[in-house]
Amino acid sequence: MSKESKGVYCIIKELVLKNGKTQSVILLDGGSEILEYTDKSEAENIASIFETNSDSGYKYYVRKIK
């Protein structure tokens, strides 16, 4: 594992509001806690799946949180 992929990551959902501004939302798990990944590539893969399946055109990206 490279140094770059070590850490804790979350997925951010970015949406465009009716007024044209963007809003970012951190995805949560079933217990209202931040959904965390220790493997950056796994988080990127899930974000890609979410974006592909988005009917509303939401964008998803990964951010390191720890």
Buried (B, 14 or more C-beta within 10 A) or exposed (E): EEEEBEBBBBBBBEBEEEEEEEEEEEBEEEEEEEBBBEBBEEBBEBBEEBBEEEEEEBBBBBEEEE
